[in-house]
């Protein structure tokens, strides 16, 4: 999730050397943020602080290079600031596993698609409409993994959780299919029908995986993770190829 949207923006904009420090700043910054949240959750105990310091120092030079090479990207602070504030609040309130916190995390990761695109594109670039559509689809996919994974792990004993996940994915698949039918994805593989097919497979997996483990045994996290990696790559391929 922290890589696919960001790299999608690079593909859509075309590679520029500023993408190298920008991606490194993003990846190291993500780990810095996670370490900082663990430090806050741990009541700022000294034993949790070394990773915060290490990641904080490591990301400074990359941030400086980006500031010099692409100062216009400072604009995106406006978008990320409220998301970071919500995530910090959720951590302080011990709500880091809530839908709110998960949602802002997914939104921040997907917003990087726009940032990496903007690194090599102007404000008036005509491709922005397509960029926002790709961003929306990727956000919808990654957001959908929240109820799906909860239905498989933390809420696997609640059949309502699985039903909600299936319902959400079915609505998403129907919406994507309608947009494909209207021609919104004409420039993609098979005119967008590959994307629609992947979304219907997502709805099927949202039903089958909880059903399977209710009748056998809990699925291993590795199996769940690999499955989502495959689907995330299918989503990207159906949008960008």
C-alpha positions in Angstrom: 0.0 0.0 0.0 2.8 2.4 0.7 4.5 1.6 -2.6 1.9 0.9 -5.3 0.1 4.3 -5.4 3.4 6.2 -5.2 4.9 4.2 -8.0 1.7 4.5 -10.0 2.2 8.2 -10.0 5.7 7.8 -11.3 4.4 5.6 -14.2 1.6 8.1 -15.0 3.9 11.2 -15.0 7.0 9.6 -16.4 10.2 9.1 -14.4 12.2 12.1 -13.2 15.2 12.1 -11.0 13.3 13.9 -8.3 11.3 10.7 -7.9 14.3 9.0 -6.3 14.6 11.2 -3.2 10.9 11.7 -3.1 10.2 8.0 -2.8 12.9 7.5 -0.3 11.6 10.4 1.8 8.1 8.9 1.6 9.2 5.4 2.6 11.5 6.5 5.4 8.9 9.0 6.5 6.3 6.3 6.8 8.5 4.2 9.1 9.3 7.4 11.0 5.6 8.0 11.5 4.9 4.4 12.6 7.8 4.6 15.1 6.6 7.9 16.4 3.1 6.5 16.9 4.5 3.6 18.8 6.5 6.0 21.0 3.4 8.0 21.7 1.4 4.8 22.4 4.1 3.7 24.7 3.8 6.9 26.8 7.0 8.3 25.3 9.2 5.8 27.1 12.9 6.2 26.2 13.2 2.6 24.9 10.8 3.5 22.0 12.6 6.6 20.9 15.8 5.4 19.1 13.8 4.3 15.9 12.1 7.7 15.9 15.5 9.5 16.0 17.0 7.2 13.4 14.3 7.5 10.9 13.9 11.2 11.5 17.6 11.8 10.8 17.6 9.5 7.8 14.7 11.3 6.0 16.1 14.8 6.5 18.6 14.8 3.5 15.9 13.4 1.1 13.4 16.0 2.3 16.0 18.7 1.6 16.8 17.4 -1.9 13.1 17.3 -2.8 12.6 20.9 -1.4 15.4 22.1 -3.7 14.4 20.1 -6.8 10.6 20.4 -6.6 9.6 23.2 -4.1 6.1 23.2 -5.6 5.4 19.9 -3.9 5.2 21.8 -0.6 1.6 22.4 -1.6 0.7 18.8 -0.6 1.4 19.6 3.1 -2.1 21.0 3.1 -3.5 17.6 2.2 -1.4 15.5 4.5 -1.5 17.7 7.6 -5.2 16.9 8.6 -4.6 13.2 7.9 -1.6 13.1 10.1 -3.5 15.0 12.8 -6.3 12.5 12.7 -3.9 9.6 12.9 -2.1 11.1 15.9 -5.4 11.7 17.6 -6.4 8.1 17.1 -3.2 6.9 18.5 -3.5 9.1 21.6 -7.1 7.9 22.1 -6.1 4.2 21.6 -8.2 4.1 18.4 -5.4 3.1 16.1 -7.3 0.0 14.9 -10.5 2.0 14.2 -11.9 2.4 10.7 -11.2 6.1 11.0 -7.5 5.6 11.5 -7.2 2.9 8.9 -9.1 5.1 6.4 -6.8 8.1 6.8 -3.8 5.8 6.5 -5.1 4.4 3.2 -6.0 7.9 2.0 -2.5 9.3 2.8 -0.9 6.4 1.0 -3.1 6.8 -2.1 -2.6 10.6 -2.1 1.1 9.9 -2.8 0.0 9.0 -6.3 -0.9 12.6 -6.9 2.3 13.8 -5.3 4.6 11.6 -7.4 2.7 12.6 -10.5 2.9 16.3 -9.6 6.6 15.9 -9.2 6.9 15.7 -13.0 3.7 17.4 -14.2 2.3 20.9 -14.0 -0.8 22.1 -12.3 -2.5 22.4 -15.7 -1.6 19.0 -17.1 -4.6 17.5 -18.9 -3.8 14.1 -17.5 -5.0 15.1 -14.0 -8.5 13.9 -14.6 -7.2 10.4 -15.3 -4.8 10.6 -12.4 -7.6 11.3 -9.9 -9.7 8.4 -11.4 -6.8 6.0 -10.9 -6.2 7.3 -7.4 -9.9 6.8 -6.6 -9.9 3.2 -7.8 -6.7 2.4 -5.9 -8.1 4.0 -2.8 -11.4 2.0 -3.2 -9.4 -1.2 -3.5 -7.1 -0.6 -0.5 -9.9 0.7 1.6 -11.8 -2.4 0.9 -9.0 -4.5 2.4 -9.9 -3.0 5.8 -13.2 -4.8 6.3 -11.9 -7.8 4.4 -8.9 -8.3 6.6 -10.9 -7.5 9.8 -13.4 -10.2 8.7 -10.5 -12.7 8.4 -8.6 -11.9 11.6 -9.9 -9.6 14.3 -13.6 -10.1 13.6 -13.5 -13.6 12.1 -16.1 -14.8 14.6 -18.6 -12.2 13.5 -20.4 -13.4 10.3 -21.8 -9.8 10.0 -18.3 -8.6 9.3 -17.9 -10.9 6.4 -21.3 -10.0 5.1 -20.5 -6.3 5.2 -17.2 -6.9 3.4 -19.0 -8.9 0.6 -21.7 -6.2 0.3 -19.1 -3.4 0.0 -17.0 -5.3 -2.6 -20.2 -6.1 -4.6 -21.2 -2.5 -4.6 -17.7 -1.5 -5.7 -17.7 -4.1 -8.5 -21.0 -3.0 -9.7 -19.9 0.7 -9.7 -16.7 -0.1 -11.6 -18.6 -2.2 -14.1 -21.0 0.7 -14.7 -18.1 3.1 -15.3 -16.5 0.7 -17.7 -19.8 0.4 -19.6 -19.9 4.2 -19.8 -16.4 4.3 -21.3 -14.5 5.8 -18.4 -11.7 3.2 -18.8 -11.5 2.9 -22.6 -7.7 3.4 -22.6 -7.0 0.4 -20.3 -6.7 -3.3 -21.0 -9.7 -4.7 -22.9 -11.4 -1.3 -22.6 -11.6 -1.6 -18.8 -13.3 -5.0 -18.7 -10.2 -6.5 -17.1 -10.6 -4.0 -14.3 -14.2 -4.9 -13.9 -13.3 -8.6 -13.8 -10.7 -8.1 -11.1 -13.3 -6.3 -9.0 -15.8 -9.1 -9.3 -13.0 -11.5 -8.2 -12.4 -9.2 -5.2 -16.1 -9.7 -4.3 -15.8 -13.4 -4.7 -12.6 -13.5 -2.5 -14.5 -11.4 0.1 -17.0 -14.2 0.3 -14.9 -17.3 -0.2 -12.0 -16.6 2.2 -14.1 -16.1 5.4 -16.4 -18.9 4.4 -13.4 -21.2 3.9 -11.8 -20.5 7.2 -15.1 -20.9 9.1 -15.3 -24.4 7.8 -11.6 -25.3 8.2 -9.2 -23.3 10.2 -8.0 -19.6 10.3 -6.0 -18.6 7.3 -2.4 -17.7 8.0 -1.5 -14.0 7.7 1.0 -14.9 5.0 -1.8 -16.4 2.8 -3.9 -13.3 3.3 -1.0 -11.0 2.6 0.1 -12.8 -0.6 -3.5 -12.9 -1.8 -3.7 -9.1 -1.4 -0.4 -8.5 -3.1 -1.6 -10.5 -6.2 -4.9 -8.5 -6.3 -3.1 -5.2 -5.8 -0.9 -6.0 -8.8 -3.9 -7.0 -10.9 -5.6 -3.7 -10.1 -2.5 -1.8 -11.1 -2.0 -3.8 -14.3 -5.7 -3.3 -15.3 -5.3 0.5 -14.8 -1.8 1.2 -16.2 -1.1 -1.3 -18.9 
